[in-house]
């Protein structure tokens, strides 16, 4: 399946891109992050949240269909 992965803030700086297409089989968020951290080792040093189709999810969430994945740096509410 094809995923669109979007990187924001310091995560875009760490990967040097803001968006990419990523092909993978059905997997959990933690499995996807492991692949991304292998490709972009700087991500291992960053704290961030993951949103799938604009909904925050935890690392056990299973990605089963094409989706938009956003890696979001910490942010403060107000």
N, CA, C and O atoms as a DFTB+ gen file, in Angstrom:
312 C
 N C O
     1  1       0.847      -1.177       0.000
     2  2       0.000       0.000       0.000
     3  2       0.887       1.233       0.000
     4  3       2.046       1.186       0.413
     5  1       0.335       2.306      -0.460
     6  2       1.063       3.567      -0.578
     7  2       0.656       4.504       0.555
     8  3      -0.532       4.750       0.765
     9  1       1.641       5.028       1.284
    10  2       1.392       5.986       2.349
    11  2       2.013       7.319       1.965
    12  3       3.078       7.364       1.350
    13  1       1.342       8.401       2.330
    14  2       1.928       9.728       2.208
    15  2       2.385      10.112       3.606
    16  3       1.578      10.186       4.533
    17  1       3.678      10.356       3.754
    18  2       4.217      10.709       5.064
    19  2       4.623      12.173       5.025
    20  3       5.372      12.601       4.146
    21  1       4.114      12.943       6.000
    22  2       4.407      14.364       6.081
    23  2       5.201      14.635       7.356
    24  3       4.864      14.146       8.434
    25  1       6.256      15.418       7.207
    26  2       7.130      15.772       8.318
    27  2       6.980      17.262       8.602
    28  3       6.965      18.073       7.677
    29  1       6.871      17.620       9.869
    30  2       6.671      19.013      10.260
    31  2       7.767      19.474      11.209
    32  3       8.331      18.681      11.963
    33  1       8.060      20.767      11.159
    34  2       8.997      21.390      12.092
    35  2      10.360      20.736      12.109
    36  3      10.975      20.517      11.065
    37  1      10.828      20.424      13.316
    38  2      12.168      19.852      13.484
    39  2      12.297      18.492      12.801
    40  3      13.408      18.054      12.501
    41  1      11.177      17.823      12.555
    42  2      11.222      16.523      11.880
    43  2      11.506      16.705      10.392
    44  3      12.198      15.886       9.787
    45  1      10.979      17.767       9.807
    46  2      11.312      18.091       8.412
    47  2      12.786      18.461       8.306
    48  3      13.448      18.122       7.325
    49  1      13.296      19.154       9.314
    50  2      14.721      19.498       9.320
    51  2      15.577      18.236       9.443
    52  3      16.614      18.126       8.789
    53  1      15.150      17.290      10.272
    54  2      15.921      16.056      10.488
    55  2      15.950      15.168       9.249
    56  3      16.945      14.492       8.989
    57  1      14.860      15.171       8.484
    58  2      14.790      14.322       7.287
    59  2      15.174      15.077       6.016
    60  3      15.431      14.455       4.985
    61  1      15.216      16.386       6.077
    62  2      15.469      17.305       4.958
    63  2      14.370      17.277       3.896
    64  3      14.576      17.748       2.777
    65  1      13.215      16.734       4.239
    66  2      12.062      16.746       3.336
    67  2      10.802      17.058       4.149
    68  3      10.796      16.919       5.372
    69  1       9.755      17.474       3.473
    70  2       8.494      17.736       4.166
    71  2       7.441      16.682       3.866
    72  3       6.458      16.553       4.596
    73  1       7.647      15.921       2.782
    74  2       6.657      14.906       2.400
    75  2       7.304      13.870       1.502
    76  3       8.207      14.178       0.724
    77  1       6.831      12.632       1.619
    78  2       7.290      11.569       0.729
    79  2       6.226      10.495       0.608
    80  3       5.329      10.389       1.445
    81  1       6.337       9.705      -0.440
    82  2       5.491       8.527      -0.633
    83  2       6.269       7.327      -0.124
    84  3       7.471       7.216      -0.368
    85  1       5.597       6.428       0.579
    86  2       6.256       5.284       1.190
    87  2       5.406       4.052       0.916
    88  3       4.212       4.045       1.215
    89  1       5.999       3.028       0.361
    90  2       5.278       1.784       0.081
    91  2       5.580       0.762       1.168
    92  3       6.734       0.576       1.555
    93  1       4.535       0.103       1.658
    94  2       4.705      -0.910       2.691
    95  2       3.485      -1.824       2.715
    96  3       2.440      -1.513       2.144
    97  1       3.642      -2.924       3.372
    98  2       2.509      -3.815       3.636
    99  2       1.805      -3.320       4.899
   100  3       2.303      -2.408       5.559
   101  1       0.680      -3.890       5.239
   102  2      -0.014      -3.570       6.479
   103  2       0.971      -3.701       7.642
   104  3       1.692      -4.694       7.744
   105  1       0.994      -2.696       8.512
   106  2       1.932      -2.727       9.634
   107  2       1.428      -1.832      10.754
   108  3       0.510      -1.033      10.567
   109  1       2.039      -1.980      11.917
   110  2       1.707      -1.105      13.030
   111  2       2.483       0.198      12.895
   112  3       3.454       0.275      12.143
   113  1       2.058       1.207      13.614
   114  2       2.773       2.476      13.617
   115  2       4.204       2.261      14.093
   116  3       5.132       2.842      13.531
   117  1       4.397       1.441      15.115
   118  2       5.763       1.222      15.622
   119  2       6.648       0.554      14.568
   120  3       7.836       0.867      14.485
   121  1       6.099      -0.356      13.764
   122  2       6.876      -0.990      12.694
   123  2       7.245       0.037      11.614
   124  3       8.365       0.030      11.103
   125  1       6.306       0.907      11.276
   126  2       6.579       1.949      10.301
   127  2       7.669       2.889      10.820
   128  3       8.587       3.249      10.082
   129  1       7.565       3.284      12.090
   130  2       8.557       4.189      12.658
   131  2       9.937       3.555      12.695
   132  3      10.941       4.241      12.506
   133  1       9.994       2.260      12.933
   134  2      11.283       1.568      12.919
   135  2      11.931       1.689      11.533
   136  3      13.132       1.935      11.422
   137  1      11.128       1.515      10.485
   138  2      11.638       1.649       9.111
   139  2      12.099       3.079       8.841
   140  3      13.152       3.293       8.240
   141  1      11.313       4.053       9.285
   142  2      11.673       5.448       9.050
   143  2      12.922       5.838       9.828
   144  3      13.758       6.589       9.326
   145  1      13.052       5.333      11.050
   146  2      14.244       5.650      11.847
   147  2      15.501       5.012      11.261
   148  3      16.600       5.537      11.444
   149  1      15.354       3.895      10.563
   150  2      16.487       3.298       9.865
   151  2      16.904       4.193       8.701
   152  3      18.093       4.396       8.455
   153  1      15.921       4.719       7.997
   154  2      16.187       5.588       6.853
   155  2      16.678       6.967       7.293
   156  3      17.526       7.569       6.634
   157  1      16.140       7.465       8.415
   158  2      16.483       8.794       8.938
   159  2      16.876       8.652      10.411
   160  3      16.039       8.867      11.288
   161  1      18.124       8.298      10.699
   162  2      18.557       8.056      12.089
   163  2      18.297       9.237      13.035
   164  3      18.117       9.026      14.235
   165  1      18.273      10.463      12.526
   166  2      18.017      11.635      13.373
   167  2      16.639      11.568      14.040
   168  3      16.441      12.168      15.097
   169  1      15.691      10.850      13.443
   170  2      14.353      10.734      14.035
   171  2      14.398      10.039      15.394
   172  3      13.542      10.280      16.246
   173  1      15.396       9.177      15.597
   174  2      15.520       8.469      16.873
   175  2      15.784       9.417      18.035
   176  3      15.521       9.080      19.189
   177  1      16.297      10.586      17.734
   178  2      16.639      11.567      18.762
   179  2      15.506      12.550      19.026
   180  3      15.637      13.431      19.876
   181  1      14.401      12.411      18.310
   182  2      13.306      13.378      18.394
   183  2      12.072      12.776      19.058
   184  3      11.800      11.581      18.948
   185  1      11.341      13.639      19.746
   186  2      10.067      13.263      20.349
   187  2       8.960      13.802      19.446
   188  3       8.989      14.970      19.058
   189  1       7.987      12.959      19.112
   190  2       6.916      13.419      18.238
   191  2       5.687      12.530      18.369
   192  3       5.757      11.414      18.884
   193  1       4.571      13.044      17.897
   194  2       3.300      12.312      17.848
   195  2       3.038      11.890      16.410
   196  3       3.601      12.452      15.470
   197  1       2.170      10.886      16.252
   198  2       1.818      10.396      14.921
   199  2       0.309      10.565      14.726
   200  3      -0.490      10.179      15.580
   201  1      -0.059      11.144      13.593
   202  2      -1.465      11.272      13.224
   203  2      -1.676      10.530      11.906
   204  3      -0.865      10.628      10.984
   205  1      -2.764       9.797      11.836
   206  2      -3.136       9.105      10.611
   207  2      -4.476       9.670      10.173
   208  3      -5.458       9.630      10.915
   209  1      -4.498      10.196       8.958
   210  2      -5.701      10.841       8.424
   211  2      -6.267      11.856       9.420
   212  3      -7.474      11.914       9.657
   213  1      -5.361      12.653       9.995
   214  2      -5.671      13.766      10.895
   215  2      -6.195      13.340      12.260
   216  3      -6.839      14.135      12.945
   217  1      -5.931      12.094      12.671
   218  2      -6.308      11.611      14.004
   219  2      -5.065      11.097      14.714
   220  3      -4.352      10.249      14.176
   221  1      -4.795      11.602      15.921
   222  2      -3.647      11.103      16.672
   223  2      -3.863       9.634      17.018
   224  3      -4.958       9.230      17.410
   225  1      -2.806       8.843      16.868
   226  2      -2.881       7.405      17.158
   227  2      -1.680       7.008      18.010
   228  3      -0.678       7.722      18.068
   229  1      -1.800       5.847      18.677
   230  2      -0.647       5.350      19.430
   231  2       0.150       4.389      18.560
   232  3      -0.240       4.094      17.431
   233  1       1.253       3.908      19.082
   234  2       2.176       3.099      18.289
   235  2       1.675       1.685      18.008
   236  3       2.279       0.966      17.212
   237  1       0.587       1.279      18.645
   238  2       0.041      -0.053      18.385
   239  2      -0.983      -0.058      17.254
   240  3      -1.407      -1.122      16.805
   241  1      -1.378       1.122      16.795
   242  2      -2.373       1.247      15.727
   243  2      -1.875       0.525      14.468
   244  3      -0.720       0.684      14.072
   245  1      -2.744      -0.261      13.850
   246  2      -2.400      -1.001      12.635
   247  2      -2.862      -0.215      11.410
   248  3      -4.035       0.141      11.291
   249  1      -1.930       0.048      10.510
   250  2      -2.229       0.744       9.261
   251  2      -2.582      -0.324       8.224
   252  3      -1.738      -1.138       7.848
   253  1      -3.834      -0.314       7.768
   254  2      -4.313      -1.361       6.870
   255  2      -4.590      -0.876       5.456
   256  3      -4.651      -1.677       4.523
   257  1      -4.759       0.430       5.293
   258  2      -5.101       0.971       3.981
   259  2      -4.230       2.190       3.693
   260  3      -3.538       2.697       4.576
   261  1      -4.276       2.648       2.448
   262  2      -3.543       3.859       2.110
   263  2      -3.972       4.973       3.049
   264  3      -5.150       5.105       3.382
   265  1      -2.989       5.781       3.474
   266  2      -3.291       6.807       4.465
   267  2      -2.296       7.943       4.381
   268  3      -1.232       7.830       3.772
   269  1      -2.678       9.057       5.020
   270  2      -1.767      10.173       5.191
   271  2      -1.236      10.103       6.620
   272  3      -2.006      10.156       7.580
   273  1       0.060       9.985       6.753
   274  2       0.713       9.897       8.055
   275  2       1.418      11.219       8.313
   276  3       2.213      11.669       7.487
   277  1       1.138      11.843       9.444
   278  2       1.811      13.090       9.806
   279  2       2.633      12.850      11.065
   280  3       2.128      12.338      12.064
   281  1       3.909      13.230      11.001
   282  2       4.781      13.164      12.172
   283  2       4.848      14.582      12.731
   284  3       5.340      15.503      12.078
   285  1       4.346      14.736      13.947
   286  2       4.137      16.072      14.526
   287  2       5.051      16.297      15.730
   288  3       5.025      15.512      16.678
   289  1       5.855      17.356      15.701
   290  2       6.717      17.661      16.843
   291  2       5.854      18.111      18.022
   292  3       4.681      18.438      17.840
   293  1       6.426      18.131      19.231
   294  2       5.668      18.612      20.385
   295  2       5.179      20.043      20.154
   296  3       5.872      20.860      19.547
   297  1       3.997      20.324      20.640
   298  2       3.457      21.666      20.508
   299  2       2.724      22.012      21.783
   300  3       2.248      21.130      22.497
   301  1       2.634      23.297      22.066
   302  2       1.964      23.775      23.279
   303  2       0.583      24.305      22.912
   304  3       0.406      24.979      21.897
   305  1      -0.371      23.993      23.744
   306  2      -1.719      24.496      23.521
   307  2      -1.910      25.800      24.268
   308  3      -1.085      26.184      25.096
   309  1      -3.001      26.469      23.969
   310  2      -3.189      27.741      24.661
   311  2      -4.590      28.191      24.661
   312  3      -4.898      29.249      25.209
